[in-house]
Amino acid sequence: MNQHLQNHLRQITRRHLFQQVGSGIGSFALATLLQQSSLGAGDSAFIENNLSNRLTSQQPHFPPRAKNVIYIHLVGAPSHLDLFDYKPELQKRSGQLCPDEFFKGKQLAFIRKQPTLLGTPQEKDFQFKKCGKSGIQISNLLPHLQTVADEITFCRSMRTDQFNHAPAQMLMLTGFPRFGRPSIGSWSSYGLGSINQNLPSFVVLITGQILGAGNSAWGSGFLPTIHQGIEFRSKGDPVLFLSNPKGLGAKSRKSSIDTINRLNQKQLVDIQDPEIATRISQYELAYRMQTSVPELMDINSESKQTHEMYGTEPGKSSFANNCLLARRLVERGVRFVQLFDQGWDTHNNISSRLPTKCKQVDRPIAALLKDLKQRGLLEETLIVWSTEFGRTPMGQTNNGTGSQAMVGRDHHKEAFTTWMAGGGVKQGYVYGETDELGYGVVKDPMHIHDFNATIMHLLGMNHKQLTFKYQGRPYRLTDVEGVVAKKIIA
């Protein structure tokens, strides 16, 4: 092929790329091309190096308090009123008609007629106990968590803008209530890179059905896809197709990957799309993971005492197994581990459903904190307990009218509780306060953007400076808001 024809074909490819930028390839590719006047082989090295370097450990904006994050999201929203935010006045007024200001003109998911107030059940398991030296009150539904109360900062003044699950999950986890934005784990990977080159920087573990927001909850949005969360399964192949097919050895697999990446390199030279560089890096990472991941996922190597502490069941899929795997992941340098647990949407039968869910997560979460602490990892690992919103102090019956009976609670965006432990936050501390019925925030309100700004701060990142230019303007996790809650920082 003569040089004139080669240049002509390259111009066609280049023109096609610019046409596609507006429909999804992204401004990073465009910006990279605009910075360069030629399209030689050296430019492909520039793009590939630019992306590959993001997988190595990056310098934070300032000294971090936390190096890793284990982020636990309870899908469906557990009731803050029945777990962490005890309200004697709500108990006293349980059964009374809900005040007009708490119902009229408010956004509720299912309650349609003016409901009655609903106190926490009087059964022993639902009663609250003052815990540790701090005296923080936690429900008896979480007896193991009660033993580590002095390690935790409780944020009782959370609020959100969304009252339906999927938009609220996306707002909580991506800073925006609609699809298309990078998740907090992806922002962490983009800003700080990876510590272990043989494992992803962002790993996801799930129990139960996938959440309403789907994989957007750990997606990379408009960031390079190398920063998206990689879902690990706790049973079977941890990553699909990680094992070689029958009859294919490691040498043959390496030869295949080398051949595929040579083809990718040729396409990278021609098209100069940074996502091809991502593809090359991911193939190479997948090959390295074939050696590192099986050892990582083998929890049978843990002691009997450790298994008893977590309540793990080797060979099965469970939240307890995922908590133990989370510790093993951060121990090996994975930057951000996200655990999702489904089943907390208690519109009805909360008196039996909430205790069941609490039993599944209480022991392993407490064990995770204790295990990290005894290994000297808690100080550099931030543990986050989150959900998408709270639950109403009014009752919800099957017909949506409300009742004094302990039936269920509707979605509630005005107030809920999250907590953090380790990673530079205060121990045995309560941030914020709700009113006497637990309906709204009256002290130190913390919006989702404030919460995410605080997490980024603990990781040594200025949330206002951690930006990515897309479609002509810089974007960030906290949109145009977010104030670091400095009171919770030790």
Backbone torsions as a table, in degrees:
resi	resn	phi	psi	omega
1	MET	NA	127.3	-177.9
2	ASN	-73.5	164.4	-173.9
3	GLN	-63.8	-36.3	-179.5
4	HIS	-62.2	-43.0	-179.2
5	LEU	-68.1	-39.1	177.5
6	GLN	-59.9	-44.1	179.8
7	ASN	-65.3	-37.4	179.2
8	HIS	-63.5	-45.7	179.4
9	LEU	-64.3	-37.7	178.9
10	ARG	-64.5	-38.1	178.3
11	GLN	-64.8	-37.1	177.8
12	ILE	-63.2	-46.1	179.8
13	THR	-62.4	-41.1	-179.6
14	ARG	-64.5	-43.7	179.3
15	ARG	-61.8	-41.5	178.9
16	HIS	-62.3	-39.6	179.2
17	LEU	-61.6	-46.6	-179.3
18	PHE	-64.0	-32.6	176.9
19	GLN	-66.3	-33.8	-176.6
20	GLN	-81.8	-18.5	-176.8
21	VAL	-56.3	-43.8	-178.4
22	GLY	-67.4	-16.3	-175.9
23	SER	-114.8	25.2	168.2
24	GLY	137.2	-19.1	179.8
25	ILE	-66.5	-35.6	172.6
26	GLY	108.2	155.4	-174.6
27	SER	-73.8	-17.4	178.6
28	PHE	-64.4	-42.1	177.6
29	ALA	-62.8	-45.2	179.9
30	LEU	-62.4	-45.5	-178.8
31	ALA	-61.6	-40.5	179.3
32	THR	-61.4	-43.6	-179.1
33	LEU	-67.3	-39.9	-178.6
34	LEU	-66.6	-25.3	-179.5
35	GLN	-75.4	-12.2	-172.7
36	GLN	-122.2	138.3	-177.5
37	SER	-92.6	-19.6	-179.5
38	SER	-121.6	165.9	-177.6
39	LEU	-126.8	50.5	179.7
40	GLY	-86.4	-178.6	-178.0
41	ALA	-63.3	-29.2	178.7
42	GLY	-63.1	-29.8	179.8
43	ASP	-67.8	-36.1	178.2
44	SER	-63.9	-36.6	177.3
45	ALA	-64.8	-38.5	178.1
46	PHE	-59.1	-48.4	-178.3
47	ILE	-64.3	-46.7	-177.4
48	GLU	-63.0	-43.4	179.3
49	ASN	-65.0	-38.3	-179.6
50	ASN	-59.3	-40.2	180.0
51	LEU	-81.0	-42.2	-177.7
52	SER	-61.3	-36.1	179.5
53	ASN	-63.3	-24.5	179.1
54	ARG	-69.6	-15.2	179.0
55	LEU	-88.7	-13.5	174.1
56	THR	-85.9	163.4	-178.3
57	SER	-63.5	128.8	-179.0
58	GLN	-103.9	156.1	177.1
59	GLN	-79.0	128.4	175.9
60	PRO	-71.7	173.5	-179.6
61	HIS	-70.1	-31.6	179.4
62	PHE	-153.3	167.3	-176.7
63	PRO	-54.8	123.9	-177.4
64	PRO	-80.6	155.3	171.0
65	ARG	-91.1	-26.1	-179.7
66	ALA	-127.3	144.5	177.7
67	LYS	-102.2	-30.7	-177.9
68	ASN	-131.2	162.9	175.5
69	VAL	-132.0	133.8	165.9
70	ILE	-114.1	110.6	-171.3
71	TYR	-109.6	112.8	-177.8
72	ILE	-101.3	118.5	177.8
73	HIS	-114.5	119.8	-179.9
74	LEU	-93.6	108.5	-170.2
75	VAL	-76.5	124.3	178.7
76	GLY	112.2	-19.1	171.9
77	ALA	82.8	93.7	172.1
78	PRO	-67.8	154.7	-177.4
79	SER	-75.7	116.0	176.2
80	HIS	-64.5	-30.5	-177.0
81	LEU	-69.6	-26.9	-177.6
82	ASP	-100.3	-2.5	-178.8
83	LEU	-121.7	-45.7	-168.3
84	PHE	-129.5	-13.7	-170.4
85	ASP	-128.8	76.3	-174.8
86	TYR	-70.0	133.6	-176.7
87	LYS	-129.2	95.5	178.6
88	PRO	-57.2	-35.8	-179.8
89	GLU	-66.3	-36.2	176.5
90	LEU	-65.0	-37.9	176.5
91	GLN	-62.0	-44.2	-176.7
92	LYS	-64.5	-36.5	-174.6
93	ARG	-100.1	9.3	179.4
94	SER	-57.3	130.8	-177.8
95	GLY	98.5	-16.9	177.3
96	GLN	-77.5	155.4	179.6
97	LEU	-64.2	137.4	-180.0
98	CYS	-61.5	134.8	176.7
99	PRO	-56.7	145.7	-178.1
100	ASP	-55.6	-39.8	-175.5
101	GLU	-67.9	-15.4	177.8
102	PHE	-93.2	-4.5	-175.5
103	PHE	-128.5	-50.8	-174.3
104	LYS	-68.2	126.5	179.3
105	GLY	79.0	5.8	-178.0
106	LYS	-95.4	154.6	177.4
107	GLN	-91.5	114.0	176.4
108	LEU	-127.4	148.4	-174.3
109	ALA	-74.8	-43.0	-171.8
110	PHE	-131.3	-27.1	179.9
111	ILE	-69.1	125.8	-177.0
112	ARG	-113.7	-36.5	178.7
113	LYS	-101.9	154.5	-175.7
114	GLN	-57.9	117.6	-173.9
115	PRO	-90.6	178.5	174.3
116	THR	-103.8	154.6	177.2
117	LEU	-67.6	151.3	-174.7
118	LEU	-134.9	111.4	176.5
119	GLY	-80.4	169.1	175.8
120	THR	-68.1	140.2	179.2
121	PRO	-54.2	152.6	-176.9
122	GLN	-89.1	-1.1	177.5
123	GLU	-58.8	152.3	-175.6
124	LYS	-56.6	-40.6	-177.0
125	ASP	-64.6	-25.2	-177.8
126	PHE	-91.2	-7.6	-178.1
127	GLN	-71.5	154.4	-178.3
128	PHE	-98.0	151.0	-178.5
129	LYS	-132.9	138.7	173.0
130	LYS	-77.0	129.0	-169.1
131	CYS	-117.6	140.9	172.6
132	GLY	60.5	-166.4	178.9
133	LYS	-69.2	-28.3	-177.7
134	SER	-73.5	-24.9	-178.6
135	GLY	71.8	17.5	179.0
136	ILE	-67.1	135.2	-177.6
137	GLN	-87.0	127.3	177.1
138	ILE	-133.3	144.3	-179.1
139	SER	-64.0	148.3	174.5
140	ASN	-66.7	-8.7	173.0
141	LEU	-66.5	-16.4	-178.4
142	LEU	-124.6	63.3	-175.4
143	PRO	-64.2	-32.7	179.3
144	HIS	-73.8	-38.6	177.4
145	LEU	-65.9	-30.2	177.0
146	GLN	-57.6	-31.7	-177.1
147	THR	-74.7	-14.1	179.6
148	VAL	-118.3	20.1	-178.6
149	ALA	-55.9	-33.6	-177.3
150	ASP	-73.6	-3.7	176.0
151	GLU	-94.5	-9.2	-163.3
152	ILE	-110.9	144.7	164.6
153	THR	-104.7	118.6	178.3
154	PHE	-94.5	128.9	176.3
155	CYS	-103.3	97.5	-175.1
156	ARG	-90.5	5.7	-173.7
157	SER	-119.4	29.5	178.0
158	MET	-68.9	146.4	174.4
159	ARG	-147.6	154.4	-178.8
160	THR	-137.3	170.6	179.7
161	ASP	-99.0	-9.0	-171.3
162	GLN	-116.5	143.3	-178.7
163	PHE	-120.7	6.9	172.7
164	ASN	-115.6	151.0	-166.5
165	HIS	-57.5	-59.5	-172.7
166	ALA	-60.3	-49.0	177.6
167	PRO	-62.3	-37.8	-179.6
168	ALA	-67.9	-38.4	177.2
169	GLN	-63.9	-43.3	179.5
170	MET	-65.8	-40.1	177.7
171	LEU	-62.6	-43.7	-178.6
172	MET	-64.4	-41.4	-168.9
173	LEU	-100.5	-17.3	179.3
174	THR	-126.1	-8.2	-179.0
175	GLY	80.6	9.2	-178.6
176	PHE	-150.3	137.8	-172.2
177	PRO	-82.0	2.2	178.6
178	ARG	-124.6	164.9	-175.4
179	PHE	-65.1	153.1	170.5
180	GLY	117.1	-10.2	-178.5
181	ARG	-98.7	153.1	176.6
182	PRO	-68.1	146.9	177.3
183	SER	-78.9	165.6	-178.8
184	ILE	-62.0	-35.7	177.0
185	GLY	-66.0	-37.2	177.8
186	SER	-67.9	-40.2	175.5
187	TRP	-61.4	-39.4	178.3
188	SER	-62.7	-44.7	178.4
189	SER	-63.1	-43.8	179.9
190	TYR	-62.4	-40.9	-176.0
191	GLY	-80.3	-32.5	-171.2
192	LEU	-117.7	-14.2	178.7
193	GLY	72.2	-162.8	-175.0
194	SER	-113.2	146.0	177.6
195	ILE	-92.3	-36.2	-178.1
196	ASN	-112.2	115.3	-176.7
197	GLN	-73.3	-7.5	179.9
198	ASN	-98.9	1.5	179.5
199	LEU	-137.6	155.1	176.8
200	PRO	-63.6	158.3	176.8
201	SER	-81.5	-15.9	-174.2
202	PHE	-140.6	114.3	-176.4
203	VAL	-120.8	142.8	-178.3
204	VAL	-121.1	135.2	177.3
205	LEU	-127.3	132.3	-172.7
206	ILE	-127.2	137.8	166.8
207	THR	-121.9	136.8	-176.8
208	GLY	85.4	-170.7	-179.1
209	GLN	-69.9	158.3	178.1
210	ILE	-66.5	147.8	-177.2
211	LEU	-72.8	164.5	-176.3
212	GLY	-57.8	-34.1	179.8
213	ALA	-73.5	-8.7	-179.9
214	GLY	64.0	-157.7	-176.8
215	ASN	-73.9	0.0	171.1
216	SER	-63.6	-22.3	179.9
217	ALA	-65.5	-20.7	175.5
218	TRP	-130.3	18.6	179.6
219	GLY	-78.8	166.5	-178.0
220	SER	-96.7	-3.2	178.3
221	GLY	55.7	-126.6	-179.9
222	PHE	-89.1	-1.4	172.8
223	LEU	-71.9	157.1	174.3
224	PRO	-52.3	138.3	-172.6
225	THR	-65.5	-10.2	176.1
226	ILE	-63.2	-16.5	-177.7
227	HIS	-99.0	2.6	179.1
228	GLN	-74.2	156.6	178.8
229	GLY	-69.7	140.4	177.3
230	ILE	-103.3	118.9	-178.0
231	GLU	-77.8	123.9	173.6
232	PHE	-103.1	138.8	174.7
233	ARG	-100.3	140.0	-177.7
234	SER	-87.2	1.2	177.7
235	LYS	-137.6	139.0	-176.9
236	GLY	76.9	-160.2	175.5
237	ASP	-59.7	121.3	-178.2
238	PRO	-59.1	-34.0	174.7
239	VAL	-126.4	132.5	-177.4
240	LEU	-54.8	134.7	177.5
241	PHE	65.0	22.3	177.3
242	LEU	-68.9	-39.5	179.2
243	SER	-74.3	147.3	176.7
244	ASN	-70.3	145.7	173.7
245	PRO	-60.3	157.5	-179.7
246	LYS	-58.5	129.3	178.6
247	GLY	91.7	-6.1	179.1
248	LEU	-105.9	117.4	-178.8
249	GLY	-90.3	175.8	-177.6
250	ALA	-62.5	-37.4	-178.9
251	LYS	-65.6	-42.6	178.8
252	SER	-66.6	-40.6	178.9
253	ARG	-61.8	-43.3	179.2
254	LYS	-62.3	-40.0	178.7
255	SER	-63.3	-39.7	179.0
256	SER	-64.0	-45.2	-178.9
257	ILE	-64.2	-41.0	178.5
258	ASP	-61.1	-41.3	179.9
259	THR	-66.0	-45.7	179.1
260	ILE	-60.4	-42.5	-177.7
261	ASN	-72.1	-26.6	173.4
262	ARG	-65.6	-39.7	176.4
263	LEU	-66.4	-40.9	177.5
264	ASN	-62.2	-38.7	179.1
265	GLN	-62.7	-40.8	178.2
266	LYS	-62.6	-42.0	179.3
267	GLN	-68.0	-35.0	178.2
268	LEU	-63.2	-41.6	178.0
269	VAL	-61.3	-40.1	-175.1
270	ASP	-78.6	-45.7	-172.7
271	ILE	-95.2	-31.5	-179.7
272	GLN	59.5	37.9	176.1
273	ASP	-91.4	120.3	-178.9
274	PRO	-57.3	-24.6	179.2
275	GLU	-66.2	-22.8	175.6
276	ILE	-70.7	-39.0	174.9
277	ALA	-61.7	-38.7	175.9
278	THR	-60.3	-44.8	-179.6
279	ARG	-59.9	-42.7	178.7
280	ILE	-60.5	-48.8	-179.2
281	SER	-61.7	-38.9	-178.1
282	GLN	-68.8	-37.6	175.4
283	TYR	-61.0	-43.3	-179.2
284	GLU	-67.7	-40.6	177.2
285	LEU	-62.9	-42.4	-179.9
286	ALA	-59.4	-38.5	178.7
287	TYR	-65.6	-43.6	179.2
288	ARG	-65.7	-33.9	-179.7
289	MET	-66.1	-23.5	178.9
290	GLN	-60.8	-26.5	177.7
291	THR	-92.4	-41.6	-172.4
292	SER	-81.1	-35.3	-172.1
293	VAL	-71.8	-44.4	180.0
294	PRO	-55.4	-41.9	177.8
295	GLU	-64.7	-41.4	179.5
296	LEU	-60.4	-43.8	-173.5
297	MET	-81.1	-7.6	-178.3
298	ASP	-81.8	84.0	-178.8
299	ILE	-75.5	-7.3	175.9
300	ASN	-62.0	-21.0	-179.7
301	SER	-74.7	-11.9	178.8
302	GLU	-75.1	156.2	-178.0
303	SER	-70.4	159.9	176.7
304	LYS	-60.9	-37.3	179.0
305	GLN	-62.3	-40.6	178.8
306	THR	-64.9	-44.6	178.9
307	HIS	-60.9	-40.3	179.3
308	GLU	-67.9	-36.5	-179.5
309	MET	-65.0	-43.6	-179.5
310	TYR	-82.2	-26.3	-172.0
311	GLY	75.7	35.2	-176.3
312	THR	-77.1	159.4	176.9
313	GLU	-132.2	88.5	-179.0
314	PRO	-53.3	137.8	180.0
315	GLY	90.5	-7.8	179.4
316	LYS	-118.2	164.0	175.6
317	SER	-95.6	120.5	-178.7
318	SER	-153.6	158.8	176.2
319	PHE	-63.9	-37.0	178.5
320	ALA	-60.9	-45.0	177.3
321	ASN	-59.2	-40.7	-178.8
322	ASN	-66.5	-34.8	176.2
323	CYS	-64.8	-41.7	177.8
324	LEU	-66.2	-40.9	177.3
325	LEU	-63.6	-35.3	178.2
326	ALA	-61.1	-42.8	176.8
327	ARG	-62.8	-41.8	180.0
328	ARG	-66.1	-34.1	179.3
329	LEU	-67.7	-49.4	-179.7
330	VAL	-68.6	-29.6	176.7
331	GLU	-61.2	-30.2	-178.2
332	ARG	-98.7	7.7	171.3
333	GLY	98.2	9.9	175.0
334	VAL	-70.2	128.7	-170.9
335	ARG	-70.4	-46.6	-171.9
336	PHE	-135.5	119.0	177.8
337	VAL	-116.4	126.4	-177.7
338	GLN	-118.4	125.3	178.8
339	LEU	-109.1	126.7	175.1
340	PHE	-112.6	133.5	175.7
341	ASP	-129.3	120.8	-175.1
342	GLN	-89.5	155.7	169.6
343	GLY	114.6	18.0	-174.3
344	TRP	-103.0	13.4	-177.3
345	ASP	-88.7	89.7	-169.8
346	THR	-104.4	74.8	174.7
347	HIS	-76.1	-20.3	-179.6
348	ASN	-147.5	162.1	175.2
349	ASN	52.6	38.8	-176.8
350	ILE	-65.2	-27.0	-176.4
351	SER	-65.7	-22.7	176.7
352	SER	-110.4	-32.5	-176.7
353	ARG	-73.5	-40.1	-179.0
354	LEU	-64.8	-45.2	176.4
355	PRO	-60.1	-36.8	179.7
356	THR	-62.8	-46.2	180.0
357	LYS	-67.3	-39.1	180.0
358	CYS	-61.5	-38.5	179.2
359	LYS	-63.4	-29.9	-178.6
360	GLN	-74.0	-28.4	-173.9
361	VAL	-112.3	-19.7	-171.7
362	ASP	-61.5	-56.1	-177.2
363	ARG	-62.2	-50.2	-177.0
364	PRO	-64.3	-33.9	179.1
365	ILE	-68.7	-43.9	177.1
366	ALA	-62.2	-40.2	178.8
367	ALA	-63.9	-38.1	179.1
368	LEU	-60.2	-45.4	179.2
369	LEU	-63.1	-45.6	-179.1
370	LYS	-65.6	-41.6	-178.5
371	ASP	-64.3	-46.2	178.4
372	LEU	-62.2	-39.5	-178.4
373	LYS	-66.1	-44.5	-177.6
374	GLN	-70.3	-18.9	176.6
375	ARG	-93.8	1.3	179.7
376	GLY	74.2	21.6	-176.8
377	LEU	-104.7	-13.0	-174.1
378	LEU	-67.4	-35.4	-178.6
379	GLU	-62.5	-28.8	-178.1
380	GLU	-107.8	4.2	178.8
381	THR	-119.0	120.2	178.1
382	LEU	-89.3	121.0	175.4
383	ILE	-98.3	129.0	-179.8
384	VAL	-122.4	130.1	170.6
385	TRP	-108.4	121.1	-178.7
386	SER	-139.4	167.6	171.7
387	THR	-154.2	178.6	-172.6
388	GLU	-86.5	-28.0	176.5
389	PHE	-166.5	-171.8	-178.1
390	GLY	-105.0	-158.7	-179.9
391	ARG	-130.6	145.9	-175.2
392	THR	-68.4	148.5	170.7
393	PRO	-78.2	0.9	174.0
394	MET	-99.2	150.4	179.1
395	GLY	-83.8	152.6	175.3
396	GLN	-125.4	123.9	175.0
397	THR	-97.2	177.0	-177.6
398	ASN	-60.3	-29.9	179.0
399	ASN	-92.7	4.9	173.2
400	GLY	80.0	11.3	-176.3
401	THR	-93.9	-21.3	-178.0
402	GLY	94.0	150.6	-177.8
403	SER	-161.7	158.8	176.6
404	GLN	-69.8	-25.5	179.6
405	ALA	-62.9	147.1	-179.8
406	MET	-76.7	85.9	-178.0
407	VAL	-101.6	-61.1	179.6
408	GLY	-172.2	-179.7	178.9
409	ARG	-132.6	144.3	-178.9
410	ASP	-84.8	173.5	175.5
411	HIS	-63.3	145.5	-177.1
412	HIS	-145.0	117.3	-176.0
413	LYS	-98.3	-10.9	-173.3
414	GLU	-76.3	-25.2	-177.5
415	ALA	-163.8	140.4	170.6
416	PHE	-162.9	177.8	-174.7
417	THR	-119.5	135.9	166.5
418	THR	-125.9	172.0	172.5
419	TRP	-148.3	161.1	176.0
420	MET	-133.5	154.2	175.9
421	ALA	-146.8	154.9	-179.4
422	GLY	67.1	-162.2	170.2
423	GLY	48.0	30.9	173.7
424	GLY	95.2	6.8	177.5
425	VAL	-96.1	161.1	-179.5
426	LYS	-66.2	155.8	179.2
427	GLN	-102.1	136.2	177.6
428	GLY	59.5	51.2	-173.2
429	TYR	-130.2	145.6	176.0
430	VAL	-117.9	124.8	178.3
431	TYR	-108.9	128.5	175.3
432	GLY	82.7	167.5	-175.9
433	GLU	-155.9	144.3	174.2
434	THR	-104.8	169.2	-179.7
435	ASP	-69.4	179.7	-171.9
436	GLU	-66.0	-16.7	177.2
437	LEU	-105.8	-0.7	179.5
438	GLY	73.5	21.9	-176.9
439	TYR	-86.8	-47.6	-176.2
440	GLY	-132.1	166.5	-178.0
441	VAL	-85.8	134.0	178.8
442	VAL	-119.3	-8.5	-179.0
443	LYS	-149.3	134.3	176.4
444	ASP	49.2	62.2	178.8
445	PRO	-62.2	141.2	178.7
446	MET	-127.5	106.4	175.8
447	HIS	-76.9	163.9	176.9
448	ILE	-51.8	-43.3	-178.5
449	HIS	-64.3	-34.9	176.3
450	ASP	-65.9	-42.0	179.9
451	PHE	-60.5	-48.1	-179.2
452	ASN	-69.3	-35.8	176.6
453	ALA	-62.0	-37.5	-179.4
454	THR	-68.7	-40.9	176.9
455	ILE	-61.3	-46.2	179.0
456	MET	-61.4	-39.9	178.6
457	HIS	-61.0	-43.6	-179.8
458	LEU	-64.2	-25.8	177.0
459	LEU	-86.2	2.7	178.6
460	GLY	85.4	18.7	-177.5
461	MET	-114.3	132.2	172.0
462	ASN	-81.0	112.5	-173.3
463	HIS	-62.8	-22.1	178.5
464	LYS	-79.4	-23.4	-179.0
465	GLN	-95.6	-17.8	179.5
466	LEU	-82.6	89.9	-173.1
467	THR	-128.3	163.2	176.0
468	PHE	-142.1	127.0	-178.1
469	LYS	-81.1	125.5	-177.6
470	TYR	-146.9	132.7	-179.7
471	GLN	52.0	39.7	171.2
472	GLY	90.4	-2.1	178.4
473	ARG	-145.6	156.6	178.5
474	PRO	-77.4	137.9	175.4
475	TYR	-114.5	156.0	174.9
476	ARG	-145.6	167.5	-178.7
477	LEU	-59.6	-38.2	-173.7
478	THR	-96.0	17.4	178.4
479	ASP	56.7	-118.4	177.8
480	VAL	-116.7	18.8	-176.6
481	GLU	-124.3	-161.7	174.4
482	GLY	100.5	120.4	176.5
483	VAL	-127.8	128.4	179.7
484	VAL	-65.8	129.7	177.7
485	ALA	-83.3	82.8	-173.6
486	LYS	-67.0	-20.0	179.6
487	LYS	-63.8	-25.1	-177.0
488	ILE	-88.9	-6.8	-176.9
489	ILE	-85.0	129.9	-176.5
490	ALA	-67.6	NA	NA
